[in-house]
Structure formats: C-alpha cells, structure tokens
Amino acid sequence: MRIFNYSDSLQKIDKAYLRQSRSVEQKKTVTDGTKAKKTDEFVLSPRATELQKFEDMVKALPELQDDRASSIGKQIESSKYNVNGKSVAKSIIDLIG
C-alpha cells in the first residue's frame, strides 16, 4: 500500500493559488500604479419606484386598533352591530367633498 504525502501537494496548490491571485491583482491595477476603483450602481425601475411610494404611504397610515376591531367583529357576529345609514352617507360625502 502506498501513502501519498498530501502536505507537499497542498503546499504546491497553495503556491499556485498565490501566484494566480497576485497576477489577477496586477491586472486590476491601472497603468499609473493605482488600483482601479469599481463602484456598484443600483437603479430601480419605474415600477419598483412606484411600489416603493405605495409602501411608504401604507407605512404612514395609522395602525389598526386591534381591540376596537375585535369588539366590532364580535358585535357583527352576534347581530348587535347597528349602523346609522345617515351617518355613513354623511361620512362618505365628507370624504368625497
């Protein structure tokens, strides 16, 4: 049975990797010796911008009062929730006008 010396192989791989990474770094440098600066650019599509605007509008809305909503839900289930039609119509007109 033959056992290979893996540490020598790993050292050879490590040296090859270092040589390659150095050559890649040298290729990235600009002719005057300074490293080239790359910048990432992030551009939203018009649709994404519109969706972002709607999301901001929703976040600006007041939070739902859970206790009040559950109370009204229970009243509706038990048929005890009464709505004044005139006050609803007035509220709608006030919102429109």
MMTF fields as JSON, N, C-alpha, C and O atoms, coordinates in Angstrom:
{
  "mmtfVersion": "1.0.0",
  "mmtfProducer": "UNKNOWN",
  "numBonds": 387,
  "numAtoms": 388,
  "numGroups": 97,
  "numChains": 1,
  "numModels": 1,
  "chainsPerModel": [1],
  "groupsPerChain": [97],
  "chainIdList": ["A"],
  "bondAtomList": [4, 2, 8, 6, 12, 10, 16, 14, 20, 18, 24, 22, 28, 26, 32, 30, 36, 34, 40, 38, 44, 42, 48, 46, 52, 50, 56, 54, 60, 58, 64, 62, 68, 66, 72, 70, 76, 74, 80, 78, 84, 82, 88, 86, 92, 90, 96, 94, 100, 98, 104, 102, 108, 106, 112, 110, 116, 114, 120, 118, 124, 122, 128, 126, 132, 130, 136, 134, 140, 138, 144, 142, 148, 146, 152, 150, 156, 154, 160, 158, 164, 162, 168, 166, 172, 170, 176, 174, 180, 178, 184, 182, 188, 186, 192, 190, 196, 194, 200, 198, 204, 202, 208, 206, 212, 210, 216, 214, 220, 218, 224, 222, 228, 226, 232, 230, 236, 234, 240, 238, 244, 242, 248, 246, 252, 250, 256, 254, 260, 258, 264, 262, 268, 266, 272, 270, 276, 274, 280, 278, 284, 282, 288, 286, 292, 290, 296, 294, 300, 298, 304, 302, 308, 306, 312, 310, 316, 314, 320, 318, 324, 322, 328, 326, 332, 330, 336, 334, 340, 338, 344, 342, 348, 346, 352, 350, 356, 354, 360, 358, 364, 362, 368, 366, 372, 370, 376, 374, 380, 378, 384, 382],
  "bondOrderList": [1, 1, 1, 1, 1, 1, 1, 1, 1, 1, 1, 1, 1, 1, 1, 1, 1, 1, 1, 1, 1, 1, 1, 1, 1, 1, 1, 1, 1, 1, 1, 1, 1, 1, 1, 1, 1, 1, 1, 1, 1, 1, 1, 1, 1, 1, 1, 1, 1, 1, 1, 1, 1, 1, 1, 1, 1, 1, 1, 1, 1, 1, 1, 1, 1, 1, 1, 1, 1, 1, 1, 1, 1, 1, 1, 1, 1, 1, 1, 1, 1, 1, 1, 1, 1, 1, 1, 1, 1, 1, 1, 1, 1, 1, 1, 1],
  "groupList": [{"groupName": "MET", "atomNameList": ["N", "CA", "C", "O"], "elementList": ["N", "C", "C", "O"], "formalChargeList": [0, 0, 0, 0], "bondAtomList": [1, 0, 2, 1, 3, 2], "bondOrderList": [1, 1, 2], "singleLetterCode": "M", "chemCompType": "L-PEPTIDE LINKING"}, {"groupName": "ARG", "atomNameList": ["N", "CA", "C", "O"], "elementList": ["N", "C", "C", "O"], "formalChargeList": [0, 0, 0, 0], "bondAtomList": [1, 0, 2, 1, 3, 2], "bondOrderList": [1, 1, 2], "singleLetterCode": "R", "chemCompType": "L-PEPTIDE LINKING"}, {"groupName": "ILE", "atomNameList": ["N", "CA", "C", "O"], "elementList": ["N", "C", "C", "O"], "formalChargeList": [0, 0, 0, 0], "bondAtomList": [1, 0, 2, 1, 3, 2], "bondOrderList": [1, 1, 2], "singleLetterCode": "I", "chemCompType": "L-PEPTIDE LINKING"}, {"groupName": "PHE", "atomNameList": ["N", "CA", "C", "O"], "elementList": ["N", "C", "C", "O"], "formalChargeList": [0, 0, 0, 0], "bondAtomList": [1, 0, 2, 1, 3, 2], "bondOrderList": [1, 1, 2], "singleLetterCode": "F", "chemCompType": "L-PEPTIDE LINKING"}, {"groupName": "ASN", "atomNameList": ["N", "CA", "C", "O"], "elementList": ["N", "C", "C", "O"], "formalChargeList": [0, 0, 0, 0], "bondAtomList": [1, 0, 2, 1, 3, 2], "bondOrderList": [1, 1, 2], "singleLetterCode": "N", "chemCompType": "L-PEPTIDE LINKING"}, {"groupName": "TYR", "atomNameList": ["N", "CA", "C", "O"], "elementList": ["N", "C", "C", "O"], "formalChargeList": [0, 0, 0, 0], "bondAtomList": [1, 0, 2, 1, 3, 2], "bondOrderList": [1, 1, 2], "singleLetterCode": "Y", "chemCompType": "L-PEPTIDE LINKING"}, {"groupName": "SER", "atomNameList": ["N", "CA", "C", "O"], "elementList": ["N", "C", "C", "O"], "formalChargeList": [0, 0, 0, 0], "bondAtomList": [1, 0, 2, 1, 3, 2], "bondOrderList": [1, 1, 2], "singleLetterCode": "S", "chemCompType": "L-PEPTIDE LINKING"}, {"groupName": "ASP", "atomNameList": ["N", "CA", "C", "O"], "elementList": ["N", "C", "C", "O"], "formalChargeList": [0, 0, 0, 0], "bondAtomList": [1, 0, 2, 1, 3, 2], "bondOrderList": [1, 1, 2], "singleLetterCode": "D", "chemCompType": "L-PEPTIDE LINKING"}, {"groupName": "LEU", "atomNameList": ["N", "CA", "C", "O"], "elementList": ["N", "C", "C", "O"], "formalChargeList": [0, 0, 0, 0], "bondAtomList": [1, 0, 2, 1, 3, 2], "bondOrderList": [1, 1, 2], "singleLetterCode": "L", "chemCompType": "L-PEPTIDE LINKING"}, {"groupName": "GLN", "atomNameList": ["N", "CA", "C", "O"], "elementList": ["N", "C", "C", "O"], "formalChargeList": [0, 0, 0, 0], "bondAtomList": [1, 0, 2, 1, 3, 2], "bondOrderList": [1, 1, 2], "singleLetterCode": "Q", "chemCompType": "L-PEPTIDE LINKING"}, {"groupName": "LYS", "atomNameList": ["N", "CA", "C", "O"], "elementList": ["N", "C", "C", "O"], "formalChargeList": [0, 0, 0, 0], "bondAtomList": [1, 0, 2, 1, 3, 2], "bondOrderList": [1, 1, 2], "singleLetterCode": "K", "chemCompType": "L-PEPTIDE LINKING"}, {"groupName": "ALA", "atomNameList": ["N", "CA", "C", "O"], "elementList": ["N", "C", "C", "O"], "formalChargeList": [0, 0, 0, 0], "bondAtomList": [1, 0, 2, 1, 3, 2], "bondOrderList": [1, 1, 2], "singleLetterCode": "A", "chemCompType": "L-PEPTIDE LINKING"}, {"groupName": "VAL", "atomNameList": ["N", "CA", "C", "O"], "elementList": ["N", "C", "C", "O"], "formalChargeList": [0, 0, 0, 0], "bondAtomList": [1, 0, 2, 1, 3, 2], "bondOrderList": [1, 1, 2], "singleLetterCode": "V", "chemCompType": "L-PEPTIDE LINKING"}, {"groupName": "GLU", "atomNameList": ["N", "CA", "C", "O"], "elementList": ["N", "C", "C", "O"], "formalChargeList": [0, 0, 0, 0], "bondAtomList": [1, 0, 2, 1, 3, 2], "bondOrderList": [1, 1, 2], "singleLetterCode": "E", "chemCompType": "L-PEPTIDE LINKING"}, {"groupName": "THR", "atomNameList": ["N", "CA", "C", "O"], "elementList": ["N", "C", "C", "O"], "formalChargeList": [0, 0, 0, 0], "bondAtomList": [1, 0, 2, 1, 3, 2], "bondOrderList": [1, 1, 2], "singleLetterCode": "T", "chemCompType": "L-PEPTIDE LINKING"}, {"groupName": "GLY", "atomNameList": ["N", "CA", "C", "O"], "elementList": ["N", "C", "C", "O"], "formalChargeList": [0, 0, 0, 0], "bondAtomList": [1, 0, 2, 1, 3, 2], "bondOrderList": [1, 1, 2], "singleLetterCode": "G", "chemCompType": "PEPTIDE LINKING"}, {"groupName": "PRO", "atomNameList": ["N", "CA", "C", "O"], "elementList": ["N", "C", "C", "O"], "formalChargeList": [0, 0, 0, 0], "bondAtomList": [1, 0, 2, 1, 3, 2], "bondOrderList": [1, 1, 2], "singleLetterCode": "P", "chemCompType": "L-PEPTIDE LINKING"}],
  "groupTypeList": [0, 1, 2, 3, 4, 5, 6, 7, 6, 8, 9, 10, 2, 7, 10, 11, 5, 8, 1, 9, 6, 1, 6, 12, 13, 9, 10, 10, 14, 12, 14, 7, 15, 14, 10, 11, 10, 10, 14, 7, 13, 3, 12, 8, 6, 16, 1, 11, 14, 13, 8, 9, 10, 3, 13, 7, 0, 12, 10, 11, 8, 16, 13, 8, 9, 7, 7, 1, 11, 6, 6, 2, 15, 10, 9, 2, 13, 6, 6, 10, 5, 4, 12, 4, 15, 10, 6, 12, 11, 10, 6, 2, 2, 7, 8, 2, 15],
  "groupIdList": [1, 2, 3, 4, 5, 6, 7, 8, 9, 10, 11, 12, 13, 14, 15, 16, 17, 18, 19, 20, 21, 22, 23, 24, 25, 26, 27, 28, 29, 30, 31, 32, 33, 34, 35, 36, 37, 38, 39, 40, 41, 42, 43, 44, 45, 46, 47, 48, 49, 50, 51, 52, 53, 54, 55, 56, 57, 58, 59, 60, 61, 62, 63, 64, 65, 66, 67, 68, 69, 70, 71, 72, 73, 74, 75, 76, 77, 78, 79, 80, 81, 82, 83, 84, 85, 86, 87, 88, 89, 90, 91, 92, 93, 94, 95, 96, 97],
  "secStructList": [7, 7, 7, 7, 7, 2, 2, 2, 2, 2, 2, 2, 2, 2, 2, 2, 2, 2, 2, 2, 2, 2, 2, 2, 2, 2, 2, 2, 5, 7, 6, 6, 1, 1, 5, 7, 7, 7, 7, 7, 7, 7, 7, 7, 7, 2, 2, 2, 2, 2, 2, 2, 2, 2, 2, 2, 2, 2, 2, 2, 1, 7, 7, 7, 7, 2, 2, 2, 2, 2, 2, 2, 2, 2, 2, 2, 2, 6, 6, 7, 7, 7, 7, 7, 2, 2, 2, 2, 2, 2, 2, 2, 2, 2, 2, 2, 7],
  "xCoordList": [0.841, 0.0, 0.888, 1.883, 0.503, 1.32, 0.56, -0.614, 1.209, 0.605, 1.292, 2.518, 0.454, 0.988, 1.193, 0.489, 2.136, 2.385, 1.525, 1.884, 0.397, -0.558, -0.119, -0.548, 0.719, 1.144, 1.942, 1.811, 2.765, 3.51, 2.559, 2.75, 1.532, 0.556, -0.207, -0.471, -0.555, -1.275, -0.405, -0.897, 0.865, 1.762, 1.891, 1.948, 1.936, 2.026, 0.754, 0.819, -0.396, -1.664, -1.723, -2.165, -1.267, -1.274, -0.379, -0.766, 0.8, 1.708, 1.115, 1.238, 0.467, -0.154, -1.282, -1.448, -2.053, -3.156, -2.614, -3.157, -1.559, -0.98, -0.442, -0.624, 0.228, 0.735, -0.413, -0.336, -1.476, -2.613, -3.297, -3.652, -3.483, -4.15, -3.311, -3.86, -1.995, -1.127, -1.216, -1.241, -1.264, -1.348, -2.696, -2.773, -3.746, -5.056, -5.039, -5.58, -4.428, -4.326, -3.518, -3.857, -2.455, -1.65, -2.427, -2.256, -3.28, -4.078, -5.137, -5.568, -5.551, -6.57, -6.013, -6.772, -4.71, -4.136, -4.149, -4.044, -4.281, -4.277, -2.831, -1.925, -2.602, -1.25, -0.406, 0.819, -1.02, -0.232, 0.128, 0.782, -0.285, 0.104, -0.959, -0.811, -2.002, -3.053, -4.095, -4.267, -4.787, -5.811, -7.053, -7.428, -7.667, -8.895, -10.023, -10.154, -10.828, -11.953, -13.214, -13.569, -13.876, -15.125, -16.257, -16.145, -17.326, -18.481, -19.68, -19.844, -20.516, -21.75, -22.839, -22.856, -23.721, -24.815, -26.127, -26.295, -27.051, -28.353, -29.412, -29.547, -30.166, -31.183, -32.521, -32.644, -33.515, -34.855, -35.616, -35.488, -36.396, -37.249, -38.386, -38.666, -39.049, -40.174, -41.262, -41.888, -41.484, -42.498, -42.088, -42.917, -40.817, -40.323, -40.387, -40.691, -40.104, -40.206, -41.637, -41.885, -42.578, -43.993, -44.416, -45.137, -43.971, -44.295, -43.685, -44.307, -42.491, -41.852, -42.662, -42.808, -43.191, -44.005, -45.267, -45.659, -45.909, -47.115, -46.795, -47.579, -45.663, -45.261, -45.07, -45.478, -44.454, -44.266, -45.607, -45.778, -46.565, -47.889, -48.588, -49.234, -48.46, -49.087, -48.445, -49.137, -47.142, -46.462, -46.895, -46.869, -47.293, -47.706, -49.12, -49.513, -49.902, -51.269, -51.257, -50.342, -52.286, -52.339, -52.584, -53.205, -52.095, -52.236, -53.676, -54.39, -54.09, -55.425, -55.507, -54.606, -56.59, -56.786, -57.381, -58.57, -56.551, -56.96, -58.137, -59.055, -58.117, -59.198, -60.528, -61.57, -60.486, -61.714, -62.225, -63.427, -61.307, -61.694, -62.295, -63.295, -61.702, -62.251, -63.598, -64.475, -63.778, -65.068, -66.161, -67.259, -65.859, -66.833, -67.113, -68.257, -66.093, -66.27, -67.213, -68.072, -67.049, -67.949, -69.378, -70.324, -69.54, -70.89, -71.537, -72.736, -70.752, -71.287, -71.718, -72.781, -70.886, -71.217, -72.479, -73.249, -72.685, -73.871, -75.073, -76.104, -74.943, -76.003, -76.428, -77.581, -75.513, -75.799, -75.143, -75.236, -74.494, -73.819, -74.809, -75.255, -75.149, -76.119, -75.394, -74.53, -75.756, -75.144, -76.221, -77.294, -75.918, -76.831, -76.522, -75.452, -77.43, -77.225, -76.941, -76.125, -77.607, -77.404, -75.989, -75.367, -75.483, -74.12, -73.078, -72.053, -73.344, -72.427, -72.427, -71.37, -73.637, -73.747, -73.074, -72.405, -73.232, -72.602, -71.078, -70.37, -70.587, -69.13, -68.574, -67.502, -69.315, -68.858, -68.847, -67.896, -69.893, -69.963, -68.834, -68.222, -68.568, -67.482, -66.116, -65.26, -65.925, -64.661, -64.517, -63.422, -65.632, -65.587, -65.424, -64.625, -66.178, -66.198, -65.114, -65.014],
  "yCoordList": [-1.174, 0.0, 1.24, 1.316, 2.208, 3.409, 4.583, 4.781, 5.358, 6.536, 7.761, 7.877, 8.674, 9.883, 10.952, 10.99, 11.791, 12.904, 14.084, 14.819, 14.249, 15.272, 16.69, 17.647, 16.837, 18.182, 18.839, 20.043, 18.074, 18.629, 19.072, 20.12, 18.262, 18.606, 19.872, 20.726, 19.982, 21.176, 22.421, 23.491, 22.292, 23.431, 23.879, 25.075, 22.914, 23.252, 23.977, 24.95, 23.491, 24.137, 25.541, 26.477, 25.681, 26.994, 27.976, 29.126, 27.544, 28.413, 28.816, 29.965, 27.854, 28.157, 29.163, 30.073, 28.998, 29.937, 31.336, 32.315, 31.446, 32.757, 33.426, 34.628, 32.64, 33.212, 33.743, 34.836, 32.948, 33.352, 34.593, 35.505, 34.636, 35.792, 37.057, 38.144, 36.927, 38.095, 38.599, 39.806, 37.674, 38.103, 38.77, 39.709, 38.29, 38.918, 40.321, 41.241, 40.508, 41.835, 42.785, 43.962, 42.278, 43.124, 43.552, 44.671, 42.675, 43.027, 44.075, 44.83, 44.122, 45.08, 46.488, 47.457, 46.607, 47.924, 48.736, 48.204, 50.018, 50.943, 51.22, 50.965, 51.725, 51.919, 52.839, 52.718, 53.754, 54.654, 54.033, 54.68, 52.805, 52.106, 52.126, 51.43, 52.885, 52.886, 51.85, 51.51, 51.35, 50.342, 51.008, 52.11, 50.335, 50.844, 50.725, 49.707, 51.758, 51.757, 51.4, 52.037, 50.371, 49.965, 50.348, 50.209, 50.823, 51.173, 50.386, 50.125, 50.014, 49.339, 50.384, 51.422, 50.098, 51.029, 50.283, 49.171, 50.909, 50.307, 51.243, 52.375, 50.774, 51.603, 50.871, 49.716, 51.569, 50.999, 51.284, 52.359, 50.328, 50.54, 51.472, 51.629, 52.096, 52.97, 52.236, 52.819, 50.986, 50.184, 49.98, 50.083, 49.692, 49.492, 50.79, 50.775, 51.906, 53.208, 53.484, 53.99, 53.157, 53.351, 52.459, 52.906, 51.207, 50.304, 50.785, 50.654, 51.334, 51.879, 53.045, 53.183, 53.886, 55.018, 54.524, 55.073, 53.483, 52.93, 52.302, 52.411, 51.661, 51.063, 52.139, 51.96, 53.249, 54.358, 54.939, 55.318, 55.006, 55.52, 54.601, 55.075, 53.305, 52.34, 52.435, 52.351, 52.609, 52.733, 53.996, 54.033, 55.031, 56.28, 56.22, 57.092, 55.193, 55.064, 54.734, 54.071, 55.202, 54.87, 53.376, 52.722, 52.856, 51.434, 51.105, 51.929, 49.9, 49.423, 49.128, 48.523, 49.561, 49.308, 47.913, 47.704, 46.974, 45.569, 45.348, 44.593, 46.001, 45.785, 46.303, 45.679, 47.445, 48.01, 47.138, 46.9, 46.667, 45.82, 44.504, 44.043, 43.899, 42.638, 42.861, 42.0, 44.001, 44.322, 44.461, 43.93, 45.165, 45.336, 43.991, 43.708, 43.164, 41.842, 40.982, 40.292, 41.025, 40.262, 40.774, 39.987, 42.098, 42.676, 42.252, 41.974, 42.2, 41.796, 40.326, 39.97, 39.474, 38.054, 37.807, 36.894, 38.628, 38.43, 39.248, 39.304, 39.867, 40.696, 41.858, 42.286, 42.363, 43.51, 44.793, 45.829, 44.741, 45.922, 46.692, 46.21, 47.888, 48.735, 49.889, 50.535, 50.13, 51.201, 52.205, 51.843, 53.478, 54.55, 54.914, 55.454, 54.632, 54.872, 56.32, 56.608, 57.243, 58.676, 59.102, 59.894, 58.58, 58.973, 58.385, 59.011, 57.193, 56.595, 57.421, 57.72, 57.79, 58.6, 59.943, 60.429, 60.558, 61.857, 61.722, 62.581, 60.642, 60.419, 60.248, 60.763, 59.517, 59.318, 60.635, 60.933, 61.431, 62.742, 63.649, 64.374, 63.6, 64.421, 64.004, 64.851, 62.701, 62.232, 62.653, 62.994, 62.629, 62.996, 64.495, 64.959, 65.243, 66.713, 67.37, 68.597],
  "zCoordList": [0.0, 0.0, 0.0, 0.722, -0.827, -0.958, -0.365, -0.676, 0.477, 1.099, 0.507, 0.503, 0.005, -0.604, 0.456, 1.465, 0.219, 1.125, 0.679, -0.24, 1.338, 0.931, 1.29, 0.646, 2.298, 2.673, 1.55, 1.331, 0.836, -0.298, -1.4, -2.017, -1.639, -2.671, -2.292, -3.138, -1.022, -0.568, -0.679, -1.038, -0.379, -0.496, -1.947, -2.231, -2.863, -4.284, -4.741, -5.493, -4.279, -4.638, -4.07, -4.737, -2.819, -2.176, -2.923, -3.128, -3.328, -4.076, -5.424, -5.846, -6.099, -7.385, -7.203, -8.016, -6.137, -5.871, -5.599, -6.111, -4.805, -4.511, -5.772, -5.966, -6.639, -7.892, -8.745, -9.307, -8.828, -9.656, -9.077, -9.824, -7.769, -7.174, -7.325, -7.506, -7.252, -7.457, -8.89, -9.129, -9.843, -11.241, -11.521, -12.313, -10.877, -11.053, -10.477, -11.089, -9.309, -8.698, -9.579, -9.698, -10.195, -11.063, -12.293, -12.776, -12.807, -13.971, -13.63, -14.501, -12.378, -11.965, -11.794, -11.782, -11.664, -11.436, -12.725, -13.83, -12.54, -13.678, -14.063, -13.269, -15.239, -15.749, -14.873, -14.875, -14.127, -13.29, -11.936, -11.118, -11.696, -10.477, -9.388, -8.383, -9.553, -8.537, -8.894, -10.064, -7.894, -8.153, -8.724, -8.324, -9.646, -10.242, -9.233, -8.554, -9.137, -8.214, -8.978, -9.97, -8.492, -9.111, -8.169, -6.951, -8.74, -7.93, -8.411, -9.603, -7.454, -7.785, -7.984, -7.322, -8.881, -9.154, -8.987, -9.487, -8.277, -8.019, -8.569, -8.105, -9.559, -10.196, -10.115, -10.523, -9.581, -9.503, -10.788, -11.374, -11.211, -12.376, -11.982, -10.793, -12.961, -12.634, -11.848, -10.963, -12.161, -11.444, -9.984, -9.08, -9.763, -8.397, -7.606, -6.414, -8.256, -7.596, -7.184, -6.09, -8.051, -7.744, -6.571, -5.679, -6.574, -5.476, -4.166, -3.111, -4.217, -3.023, -2.467, -1.252, -3.363, -2.937, -2.232, -1.202, -2.789, -2.169, -0.813, 0.129, -0.725, 0.554, 1.615, 2.763, 1.239, 2.17, 2.613, 3.771, 1.668, 2.011, 3.014, 3.948, 2.823, 3.736, 5.121, 6.135, 5.16, 6.446, 7.188, 8.418, 6.446, 7.063, 7.619, 8.394, 7.234, 7.729, 9.215, 9.704, 9.937, 11.366, 11.562, 10.725, 12.661, 12.946, 13.307, 13.878, 12.97, 13.279, 14.771, 15.351, 15.371, 16.79, 16.942, 16.703, 17.338, 17.401, 18.343, 18.022, 19.505, 20.462, 19.927, 20.126, 19.249, 18.676, 17.527, 17.408, 16.685, 15.558, 16.047, 15.498, 17.066, 17.574, 18.243, 18.164, 18.901, 19.527, 18.466, 18.627, 17.401, 16.322, 15.655, 15.303, 15.478, 14.892, 15.713, 15.165, 17.03, 17.906, 17.811, 17.822, 17.717, 17.597, 16.283, 16.243, 15.211, 13.91, 13.959, 13.45, 14.575, 14.674, 15.478, 15.181, 16.5, 17.341, 16.846, 17.517, 15.699, 15.088, 15.975, 15.931, 16.77, 17.645, 17.142, 17.8, 16.008, 15.471, 14.619, 13.578, 15.064, 14.363, 13.69, 14.284, 12.463, 11.69, 11.332, 10.849, 11.577, 11.199, 9.755, 9.471, 8.849, 7.426, 7.097, 6.222, 7.79, 7.523, 7.898, 7.189, 9.006, 9.402, 8.437, 8.169, 7.926, 6.948, 5.662, 5.107, 5.191, 3.969, 4.16, 3.247, 5.326, 5.593, 5.588, 5.061, 6.178, 6.201, 4.794, 4.474, 3.948, 2.555, 1.812, 1.089, 1.981, 1.311, 1.802, 1.018, 3.105, 3.649, 3.073, 2.819, 2.872, 2.29, 0.838, 0.392, 0.093, -1.319, -1.479, -2.293, -0.707, -0.85, -0.176, -0.217]
}
